[in-house]
Amino acid sequence: DVKVTQSSRYLVKRTGEKVFLECVQDMDHENMFWYRQDPGLGLRLIYFSYDVKMKEKGDIPEGYSVSREKKERFSLILESASTNQTSMYLCATREGRGRNQPQHFGDGTRLSIL
Amino acid sequence: DQQVKQNSPSLSVQEGRISILNCDYTNSMFDYFLWYKKYPAEGPTFLISISSIKDKNEDGRFTVFLNKSAKHLSLHIVPSQPGDSAVYFCAASARTGANNLFFGTGTRLTVIP
């Protein structure tokens, strides 16, 4: 079974803080993704990475950056947190680039920015 | 603008009956579709997928139907079980930008025992 672990289930931070969300996978998957889930909007892709040190923007990258220094770890960074970044954040992995391979999700981090 | 739409936020079905969850899309470049199931406090889990070269894919109690001309797909669960109660997300991707999955807003299915 694929295990995708997000370091925090709940996180509360203040406006202007730099926030790090961590995701670790144990299956040596090439691809890793960060989504946010908001009511009425479904899941939206923020960034993804297809290899170590490689990254590409998704649909809503503004206000976020990512880091992938090791294959198993993909970090999402909120450079200066704002209240509109309060959301559920989901990390996912996929073994290869083929679309017939499904993404495997972590359990999510519910982030509140006060 | 939402390219994948699930117009029913919720659905209730009696145990043993058929559940039909619907999904519409607007982008004609989408050619691969997936359904995910999400329980509370857990991440989505993959359920079933279909390529646009097919119009039906079946896996046990779950069948996905694709109508390309109508840009519509549906997930049928037969028979429905209480353990199927969850939020179901439809997702789509295009050949270009294959890493980008576009998700619908989800339908909450409740199966009543």
Interface residues (C-beta under 8 A of the other chain):
Chain A: V4 R9 N31 F33 Y35 G40 L41 G42 L43 R44 L45 F48 Y50 E56 G58 D59 L90 A92 R97 R99 N100 P102 Q103 H104 F105 G106 D107 G108
Chain B: Q2 V4 Q6 Y32 L34 Y36 A41 E42 G43 P44 T45 F46 S49 S51 F89 A91 S93 A98 N99 N100 L101 F103 G104 T105 G106
